[in-house]
Each structure stands twice: as structure tokens, then as C-alpha cells.
């Protein structure tokens, strides 16, 4: 069923619209817990991309796998940095004087 490119493209476009709608409705207070979940999903994406690199079609799978690893790694690192910064906002300020 998904071998038809038109069906796959339709699913991709619909999922993009649904994702944008869902994320835009999330209150700012919940963004940090959702980022933790997003980091976990991106970790799974990294593992899947590494597996995809080893598939039968070396040129296509290596290219898409490398891109997936790079983008998911950027997402994981950025998520950890933002989460760390958000958690630092709740730490009591130290008086160094």
C-alpha cells in the first residue's frame, strides 16, 4: 500500500498538518516535558537510521540514514540544552558575595 509514492506523499503532508496543529495547541508550560519525550523519540530515530544505513540499497539508505542521524542528533542535543536551561531557571540563585 505504501509503495505508491502518491500515497506516501499524502500521508507525509497530512501528518505535517496534524503535527503543526497539535503542537501549536500545547500550552508553553508543557513544552519542557514534551521535549523530554521528543528526545526519547529522536533517540529511537537515531537507532532506526543506523539500521537503515545497513540496508540493501547502499546509496539511498546511506544518504537518508546519514541525514536522519544528523537531524535527530541535532534535535537531541538541542532538546537537552533547552531542557537544561529551563531547569536552571528554577534553581535558587546563589549569592557569591
Secondary structure, DSSP 8 states (H G I E B T S, - for coil): -TTSHHHHHHHHHHHHHHHHHHHHTS-GGGHHHHHHHHHHHHHHHHHHHHHHHTSS-HHHHHHHHHHHHHHHHHHHHHHHHHHHHHHHHTS------
